[in-house]
Amino acid sequence: MMNSWPIKIGFLTPLSTIYPFYAQHITTAWMIGMGVQSPQQSPIQFVQEYTHTGGSVITTQAAQKLLNFDRVDVLSGLISMKTIPEILPSLDRERRVGFFFDMGEYIPYHEHLGENIFYNSHQLWQSQYALGYWAQKHFGDGGHVVSTLYEAGYHLNAAFYQGAAQAGGVNIHSTVIKKNTPSNMKQPLDLTDFFASLQTTLPPYVHAIFSGDEGTQFLQQWVSHGFHKKIPLVVIETMAYPDILSDFQHIDMSLYSAMMWNRTDESKPNQSFVKTFEKLTGQPASIYAVLGYEAGLVWRELLPHAMKRDWDTVKSLLRTQAIRGPRGERNFHPQSGVAVPNTQIIKINLTNNRIQQMIIEQGRGLSYDANVFENIHTHSISGWKNPFLCV
């Protein structure tokens, strides 16, 4: 009788004011990937637990509740790798499966690994590394990186610096816009001093790393000061998403970014996913939906063993199993050799109320345990434990 019960998946769910429906996109796409026709017929059941903005204490408490009270079979959700060391002992003690999602704001480290824990990460640090390498090669040394304190608390800046350094860069400038108290978090970006420095230094490029409304504010002020006519702008991938750029389609400007997944990619696996998801939900496919769909593809293969509660086989397969989905080949355990993503450097032209993207180069990627990243783990110490974009 027990084998007919649905698999209970505890889903840690922080708040994201930037992408408020990310959890629904992940879980819906997860079921699509498994081939589930309706929630009533699903062999899996999601038990969501709200974790505010995903801080350390509340995430750990939520994980313990899901494991010990709700008795979930699998612990999942959107999580920062910085909280993994605090959750890992509970997973190991209960011998439960952890299958987590993240945007890739941190590079995996040995303390984030274990025999019971698996990841589907967007690996944003990879596109940041690729952008840094490309910008150095294409524009030369002396670029200027700008972000707020929030984004600077992750590995996003550091991965860009390492990419530029590997391409020969020795002189990269940095500005961090300090908005770190509750009283000023919602105030508009004050870029006065930053823009004044650009007027005198005119760097070969600027790399902008902002989230949500602040990304929009930065681009508005960049244009209003006329820098879109003076200095090449390279933006983090999340600033190149349509929800940000749609406000600037009427402006004649160009910028550069990197993409590891593109909704319009014509590959058969991607178009199959996009059409199915958008027909079912009536919403544009997002990177969160991609992450969920890839999870569904692998759990579809694992399901016969999971229904028997043969978790040793499930974990063994997760260490070695690879799927081919919208982003190409994916696997889910860093030590089994997580596939280096296919990163594309793109030029974006905004003109005549249109967003035109053109692939101009294949980006450079590296394994998470490459020696060049050891410097980041050693020197980029951060207390940021909420997942990226969960503010």
Backbone hydrogen bonds, N-H to C=O, Kabsch-Sander energy under -0.5 kcal/mol:
donor,donor_aa,acceptor,acceptor_aa,energy
4,S,1,M,-1.6
5,W,2,M,-1.6
7,I,43,P,-3.1
8,K,6,P,-0.5
9,I,7,I,-0.6
9,I,45,Q,-3.1
10,G,8,K,-0.6
10,G,74,V,-3.0
11,F,47,V,-2.9
12,L,10,G,-0.6
12,L,76,S,-2.5
13,T,49,E,-3.0
15,L,52,H,-5.5
18,I,389,L,-0.7
22,Y,19,Y,-1.8
25,H,21,F,-2.1
26,I,22,Y,-2.6
27,T,23,A,-2.6
28,T,24,Q,-2.3
29,A,25,H,-2.1
30,W,26,I,-2.1
31,M,27,T,-1.8
32,I,28,T,-1.9
33,G,29,A,-2.7
34,M,30,W,-1.3
35,G,32,I,-1.5
36,V,31,M,-2.7
41,Q,38,S,-1.5
42,S,39,P,-1.4
45,Q,7,I,-3.1
47,V,9,I,-2.8
48,Q,46,F,-0.6
49,E,11,F,-2.5
51,T,13,T,-1.8
54,G,51,T,-3.0
55,G,51,T,-0.5
59,T,55,G,-1.8
60,T,56,S,-2.3
61,Q,57,V,-2.4
62,A,58,I,-2.4
63,A,59,T,-2.4
64,Q,60,T,-2.2
65,K,61,Q,-2.2
66,L,62,A,-2.4
67,L,63,A,-2.3
68,N,64,Q,-2.9
69,F,65,K,-2.3
70,D,65,K,-2.2
72,V,66,L,-2.2
73,D,8,K,-1.9
74,V,8,K,-2.0
75,L,97,V,-3.0
76,S,10,G,-3.7
76,S,74,V,-0.5
77,G,99,F,-0.6
78,L,12,L,-1.8
79,I,77,G,-0.5
79,I,101,F,-2.3
83,T,80,S,-1.9
84,I,81,M,-1.0
86,E,83,T,-0.9
87,I,83,T,-1.0
87,I,84,I,-1.0
88,L,84,I,-3.0
90,S,87,I,-0.8
91,L,87,I,-1.7
92,D,88,L,-2.7
93,R,89,P,-2.4
94,E,90,S,-2.2
95,R,91,L,-1.2
96,R,91,L,-1.5
97,V,73,D,-1.1
98,G,116,N,-3.0
99,F,75,L,-2.9
99,F,97,V,-0.5
100,F,118,F,-2.7
101,F,77,G,-2.6
102,D,120,N,-1.1
112,H,109,Y,-2.3
113,L,110,H,-1.3
117,I,114,G,-0.9
118,F,98,G,-2.6
119,Y,332,F,-2.4
120,N,100,F,-2.6
122,H,102,D,-2.2
124,L,103,M,-1.8
125,W,104,G,-1.6
126,Q,123,Q,-2.1
127,S,123,Q,-0.9
128,Q,124,L,-2.1
129,Y,125,W,-2.2
130,A,126,Q,-2.5
131,L,127,S,-2.2
132,G,128,Q,-2.4
133,Y,129,Y,-2.3
134,W,130,A,-2.5
135,A,131,L,-3.1
136,Q,132,G,-2.0
137,K,133,Y,-2.0
138,H,134,W,-3.0
139,F,135,A,-2.9
140,G,135,A,-0.8
140,G,136,Q,-1.2
142,G,171,N,-0.7
144,H,205,Y,-1.8
145,V,173,H,-2.7
146,V,207,H,-2.7
147,S,175,T,-1.8
148,T,209,I,-0.7
149,L,177,I,-1.6
152,A,148,T,-2.0
153,G,149,L,-0.7
153,G,150,Y,-1.2
154,Y,151,E,-1.5
155,H,105,E,-2.5
159,A,155,H,-2.5
160,F,156,L,-1.6
161,Y,157,N,-2.6
162,Q,158,A,-2.5
163,G,159,A,-2.0
164,A,160,F,-2.4
165,A,161,Y,-2.7
166,Q,162,Q,-2.4
167,A,163,G,-1.0
168,G,165,A,-1.7
169,G,164,A,-3.0
173,H,143,G,-2.9
175,T,145,V,-2.7
177,I,147,S,-3.3
177,I,175,T,-0.6
178,K,176,V,-0.7
179,K,177,I,-0.8
184,N,181,T,-1.5
185,M,181,T,-1.0
187,Q,184,N,-1.1
191,L,189,L,-0.9
195,F,191,L,-2.9
196,A,192,T,-2.1
197,S,193,D,-2.0
198,L,194,F,-1.7
199,Q,195,F,-1.8
200,T,196,A,-0.9
201,T,197,S,-2.3
202,L,198,L,-2.5
206,V,232,P,-2.1
207,H,144,H,-2.9
208,A,206,V,-0.6
208,A,234,V,-2.3
209,I,146,V,-2.4
214,E,211,S,-1.5
215,G,211,S,-0.6
215,G,212,G,-1.0
216,T,212,G,-1.3
217,Q,213,D,-2.7
218,F,214,E,-2.5
219,L,215,G,-2.1
220,Q,216,T,-2.4
221,Q,217,Q,-2.4
222,W,218,F,-2.7
223,V,219,L,-2.2
224,S,220,Q,-2.5
225,H,221,Q,-1.8
226,G,223,V,-1.8
227,F,222,W,-1.8
228,H,222,W,-0.7
229,K,226,G,-1.5
230,K,227,F,-1.5
231,I,227,F,-2.5
234,V,206,V,-3.2
234,V,232,P,-0.5
235,V,256,Y,-3.0
236,I,208,A,-2.1
239,M,236,I,-1.8
240,A,237,E,-1.9
241,Y,238,T,-0.6
244,I,241,Y,-1.7
245,L,241,Y,-2.0
246,S,242,P,-2.3
247,D,244,I,-1.1
248,F,245,L,-2.4
249,Q,246,S,-0.8
251,I,248,F,-1.5
253,M,251,I,-1.3
253,M,350,L,-1.9
255,L,348,I,-1.9
256,Y,233,L,-2.5
257,S,346,I,-2.2
259,M,344,Q,-2.5
265,D,262,N,-2.0
271,Q,267,S,-2.6
272,S,268,K,-2.3
273,F,269,P,-1.7
274,V,270,N,-3.0
275,K,271,Q,-2.4
276,T,272,S,-1.8
277,F,273,F,-2.8
278,E,274,V,-2.6
279,K,275,K,-2.0
280,L,276,T,-1.9
281,T,277,F,-2.7
282,G,278,E,-2.0
290,V,286,S,-1.9
291,L,287,I,-2.2
292,G,288,Y,-2.2
293,Y,289,A,-2.7
294,E,290,V,-2.5
295,A,291,L,-1.7
296,G,292,G,-2.2
297,L,293,Y,-2.1
298,V,294,E,-1.8
299,W,295,A,-2.6
300,R,296,G,-1.8
301,E,297,L,-0.8
302,L,298,V,-1.5
303,L,299,W,-1.4
305,H,302,L,-1.0
306,A,302,L,-2.2
307,M,303,L,-3.0
308,K,304,P,-0.7
309,R,306,A,-1.7
310,D,305,H,-2.8
311,W,309,R,-1.5
314,V,310,D,-1.8
315,K,311,W,-2.6
316,S,312,D,-2.1
317,L,313,T,-2.6
318,L,314,V,-2.2
319,R,315,K,-1.5
320,T,316,S,-0.6
320,T,317,L,-0.9
321,Q,317,L,-3.9
323,I,330,R,-2.6
325,G,323,I,-0.6
325,G,328,G,-2.5
328,G,325,G,-1.9
330,R,323,I,-2.6
332,F,318,L,-0.6
332,F,321,Q,-0.5
336,S,333,H,-1.9
337,G,334,P,-1.7
338,V,334,P,-0.8
343,T,341,P,-1.0
344,Q,259,M,-2.7
345,I,361,E,-2.9
346,I,257,S,-2.9
347,K,358,M,-2.7
348,I,255,L,-3.2
349,N,347,K,-0.5
349,N,356,Q,-2.8
350,L,253,M,-3.1
350,L,348,I,-0.5
351,T,349,N,-0.6
351,T,354,R,-1.8
353,N,249,Q,-1.5
354,R,249,Q,-0.8
354,R,351,T,-1.1
356,Q,349,N,-2.7
356,Q,354,R,-0.6
357,Q,355,I,-0.5
358,M,347,K,-2.2
360,I,345,I,-2.7
361,E,345,I,-1.3
363,G,343,T,-3.7
370,A,367,S,-2.0
373,F,370,A,-1.7
374,E,371,N,-1.4
375,N,371,N,-0.5
376,I,373,F,-0.6
377,H,373,F,-1.8
378,T,374,E,-2.0
379,H,375,N,-2.3
380,S,376,I,-2.8
381,I,379,H,-1.3
385,K,383,G,-0.7
390,C,387,P,-2.1
391,V,389,L,-1.2
